[in-house]
Amino acid sequence: MNKVKREAIESSVIEFFSERNSAKLLTKDLFHALPQYANSDLVRAFEDLEKTKRLLVRYTQDGDDWISLTNTGVERAGMQLGRNELVTAVHPHPPRSSMPS
């Protein structure tokens, strides 16, 4: 996938969080909301947003796959969290550059 396409998908993902005004969404909701993109392209965009840009975290909880914005992701989406909404305590995967070879 080329950089321009990936960045367009990433913008759509962040925009969807903003539209829903939620920092935490089920992964399947993103797949259903963005049918114009192949699931594999969405997954690549999720990985870049998580591992390179550190804007979101992907994790499983009680058998469900979730995507949650980090504090930086919330800022990028231009969102204000509600009083009862918290950013996940799960940490993003470390960047590849910090992994031993």
N, C-alpha and C positions, 0 to 999 in steps of 0.2 A: 504494500500500500504506500502510495506516495505521501509526502509530508503535507501537502495542501489538503488532500482528502482527509487524512488523519486529524488535522487541526480543525477542519469543518465538523467532523464527527464529535471531537472533544468539545467544541463550542456548543453543539446541540445537546450534549449530555449535561453540561453545566447549566445551560438555559432551561432544561427540563427540571432540574432541581429548583431553579429560581421560580419557574411557573408553578410548581407544586408547593413552593415555600416550605420545603422540608429538607433537612440535612441528611436524612436517612431514607433510602428507598429500596424496595426489593429489586434485585437485578432483573427479574422477569418483567417487571413493570417498564423498565427502560427498553428491554428488547421489544415489547409490545408497542411502546410509544414511538419508537423510531424504526418503523418497518422499512423505510427507504434504504436502510443500511443493513448489510449482511451481519449476522451475529458474530462471525469471526472478525469482521472489521471493528465492531463495537468492543469486543474483547481486547483487541490490540490497542484501541483508544483508552480503555480502562487501565490497561497495563502502563501505558505512557503517563496517564494522569496520576497513577499511583506511584510508580517507581522513579519517574523522571521529574515530574512537576510537583509531586507530593500534595496533590489537591484532594485526593480521595483515598479511601481504604476499602478493600473488598474482604469480606469474611463470611463465615457461616455461623448461624446461631439458631439452635433448636431445629436444625434441618433445613432452614431457609437461607438462601444466598442473598446477602445484603451489600449495598454500596453506601458508604457514608462519607460525607465531605469532612475534610480536616478543617481546622480554623481558617487556614489560608484559602481553602476551597469555598468556604462560606463567604469570605471577603470577596473572592473573585466572582462569585455568583451575585454579589450585591445584596445579600440577604441579611435580615435581622432575625436572630433566633428568638423564638418565643420564650417566655419565662420558664416553662417546664421542659423545654427542649435542650438537650445537651449534645455536644459533639462526641462521637465515640471515643472511648478510652483505648481502642485498638490502635496500634501504631502501624504506619505504612511499612512495607518491605524496605529494607535498606537499598540505596541506589546500587546499581551493578558495579560502579567504580569503587565501592568500598568492600566488595566481596573479594576474598582471596582467589587467586588464579589456580 
